Amino acid sequence: MSTAPTVNGQIIGQAHHATRAVLERLLAETGATFHQSVALNAAADSDGGIERDRLVERMTSTLKTDPTTVGAALSELVAQGLLEQRPTDGARLVLTAAGKEAHGAQRAGIAGITARLYADLPAEDLVTAGRVLTEVTARANAVLAEG
């Protein structure tokens, strides 16, 4: 009889890479990149838009990527007409109507994927996994902050 593996970095990494590959396939169908999707999500979650510098900081710290990569994604979204910088709001980026539509389509696709991946998993297992992964993330961020 086989037992479930103990959670470790390898198991977490495999889950991350597998789900990221599924997400990347969905995003490719919409013509979006992962970084663009994250930016649209952040803009949608920020009522009235988000300051460009704040969005860059949020994405670089969360995704562990560099500001140049994030800046390129934001510039691409502006060029595609999905985000706009309002002249009266300084550096505040807001979703355009097309951006809201693209974000809605991405969210619907992600909801479908999520339903397939997490279907029939016990709620208490998901709560435990969420708590453990949140703590591991906090500890890893603390290690990174130490330098």
N, C-alpha and C positions, 0 to 999 in steps of 0.2 A: 504494500500500500504506500502510495506516494504522499508526502506531506508538502504543504505549501512552503516555498522558499522564504527565508528570512529577508526582510527588507534591508537593502544595502544600496550603495551608490550604483552598482551595476544594474540592479533591478529597477531603480528609479530612472536611470539613464535609458534603459531599454524602453520603458513605458513612455518617457518623454520623446524619444526619437520615433517610436512607432506612431504616437498620436500626432506629433508634428508632421510626419510624412502624410498622414491622412489630411491634416489641415492644409498643408502645402498643395496637395492635389485639388482640394476644393477651391483654394484661392487662385490657382492657375486657371481654373475654369472661368473665373471672374476677371482675370487679368491683373490681379492684385498680388503684391508681395506680402510676406509676413510682416515686415516692418510697417508697410502701408496700412495693413489691417489693424495692427496695434494702435497706430496713430488715429485712425478713424474711430476706433473703439474709445480711446481716451477723449477725443473731441466730443463724441456723442455722450459720454458719461459726464462731461463738464457742461452743465447748463450755461448757455450763453458763450460757449467757447473756452479756450484755454490759452494762456500766454505761451508764445512760442518757446521761450527759454525754459519755462516750467515743464512743457511737454518734452523738450529735449532731455532735461534732467530726469524726468520720470522714466522715460524710455531707456536712457543709458543705464540708470541704476537698476531698473527691473530686468532688462534684457542682457545686461553686462556687455554692452556694445559701446562703440565710440560715437561721439557727437557728429562726426562727419557722415557716418552711415545714416543716422537719424535725420540729420539735416537734408540729406539727399532724398530720403523718403518723403519728407514734408514738402520739399520743393517739387517733387514729382506729383504729389497730390494737388498742390496748388496749380501746377501746369495742366493737370487733367480736369480741373474745375471741380474737384471734390472737396477741397478746403479753400477758404478764402481768408485773406487778411483784411480785416475791416480798417479802412483808413482812419476812422474816428477812434478806434480802439487800440491804436499803437501796434503792438506785436501780438494781438489776440487773434488766434485762428478759430474759425467757425466752420461747421459743415455747411456746404451748399445744399440745394435741393437734390442735386445729383449725388452728392456725398451721403445724404440721408438715405437715398435709395440704394446706393451701393452697400452702405453699412447694414441696412435692413436685410438685403439679400445675403450678405455674409453671415449675419446673426441667424437667419433662418437655416442656412446650410449647416452652421455649427450646432444649432439645436438638434437637427436631425442626426448628426454624427454623435453628439453627446448621448442622445437617446439610445442609439445602437450600442455604444461602448459601455454605458453604465446600466443598461437594462438588466433587471433582475439581480443586481448586486444588493446585498442587504444594506439598508440605510445605516445601521450602526457601524458596519464595516467602512462605509464611506465617511462617516463622521470621524472615526478613529484615524483613517488614512489622512484625512484633511488636517487633523490636529497634529499628527506626526510629521507630515510634510511641511507644515507651517513652521514647526519648531526646528526642523532640519534647515530650512531656508534661513531662519533667523540666526541660527548658529553659524552657517556658512557666511552670511553677510557680516557677522561679527568678526570672523576670521579674516575676511577680506579687508575690513576696516582697520584691522591691526597692522596691515601692510605687509 
